[in-house]
Amino acid sequence: MPPAGIAIVRISGPKAGTVLDRLVGKRPPPRLASYRVLRDDQDAILDHALILWFPGPATATGEDLAEFHLHGGRAVVAAVLEAIGAINETRPAEAGEFTRRAFENGRIDLSEAEGLTELLAAETENQRQSALALAEGGLGRRVNTWQAALLSMSAQLEAELDFSDEGDVLERAPNELQSRIGTLADDLTSLLAAPGAERLRDGIRVVLAGPTNSGKSSLFNSLIDRDAAIVSNIAGTTRDRIEAPIALDGIPLVLIDTAGLRESADEIESIGVARARDAISTADLILWLGASWQAPEGAIQVIPKSDRSGSETQTGLRVSSHTGEGIAELKEKLLGRARNLLPKPGALALNQRHRSILAEVLEELEVASHATDALIIAEHFRMARDHLDRLTGKSGVEDMLDALFGNLCIGK
C-alpha cells in the first residue's frame, strides 16, 4: 500500500486499451516500456509514468492488459484510480481476480494457482522452492502424462470391443492392460508416499513432553530463544499447551510445551494433562524429558538439567538450559529428523486436496485391474480421468475456487 517508491496499477479486460487511450493518448508498442504523461479527462497531468501494453491473449490473464508504473504517493495513486474509475465499464479488481481470470482463460491450471498462493505465503527457502515447483506446472505436467496413459488404455479397450473377432487383440489386451495399469498405479503411489505440503507450510510439530518439573518449559524457552513459558520449581506450573513457531536453518518448526504428565486431583491440571497427551499423539517429533522406559516410540530422549548432580546415570542427549550445554546438538538432531519428514528442496509436494483426489484415482485403477468386462474397465478409466480433471480444475471445483482465489490479495 502507498506510500512507496513505485506503485503499479494493472488493468485487465476488454477496456484495458480504452483506459490507455484515455489517459495516455496513444498506445505504446506492445511489450515495450514507454515513458508517458498521464492526463485525466480535463487534460490535467496526473503523473509521469512508465506504461506497458500487452494485447491478449498471450498475457498473464489471457486478456488485454495494461500497466502503469507510477510514483508511489497516495495522492498520485488515488488520482490515477479515480481517472480510471470514471471510464465506463471499469471497476476495482476483487481479491485474487487477476489469477482467477488467468485460470478461467486457460493460462494456468488449478494446481498452478494453488502453487502461486503458497508462493506468496512462503516464509522459508524450502517453502519457496516447493511452491515454485507447483506454480510452474509440476503437478499439471504429471496429470497430463497420467491422462494420456488413461486415454491410451481406453483406446486399447475400444480396439478390443470393436475388433473382438481378431484373436490377436483379445489375446494381447488383458496382460498388457494389467501391466500398464500397474505402472500408472505405481507412479501415483510413489507420489502419494512422498512427504506432503502441510508440514512444509505449517511446520513440523515438535512436542516437549515428560513428567512435571522435568525442565520442559526451560528447554522450550532455550530453543525458541525467548521467555514464552513460565518457569518455576513448583510442579504443575504449565497447565496448557504453549506453541511457538520457529525456523531452524530454513526448516519450519512449531515447538509445543505441554503440562507435566501425572495423575492429579486438580480439575484444571487434569485438563492440561489430557491436552498434553493429545499433543503427543499428533506430534511429528517428540522431545522426551522423562525416564527412558516411559518414552513414546520414536521420541528423542533428552536428559535435562545436565549441570545438576544425579543426571550422570541417565542415558540420552544431555542438555542444560542454564549453561547451554547440548542445545546446539539438540537442534542439529531435530533438524536431521525434520528434514526426513519434509519434501526435498524443489520437489513436488501434494496438499490434502491433491492426495484425496489421487487416492480416488488409485481406487478406480484398483477396481479396473480386477474387472474382466471391458465396458466396466473403460468406465473406471473414465472416472479416473474425471478425478484428474478435478485436480487441475477442469470440473467440479467451483466452491473451492471461491475460497482459493479469495485468499489472494487485491491486484493478484
Disulfide bonds with the S-S distance in Angstrom:
none
